[in-house]
């Protein structure tokens, strides 16, 4: 298990939604956030541009690089 850089918890999603996301990505979003890893690239999620990006990580499980690619930043 990776040593967390932040002490974060994934935001609540209904179990059916969480199961669908896990099936799509092949990774548990809740587990990824707990281990500070990215559900998209499977890399380490440790540095975020700002509080909003950190909050987005708890929602989506995407690291800063993946957020930038998805949101076109």
Secondary structure, 3 states (H helix, E strand, C coil): CCCCCCCCCCCCCCHHHHHHHHHHHCCCHHHHHHCCECCCCCCECCCCCCHHHHHHHHHHCCCHHHHHHHHCC
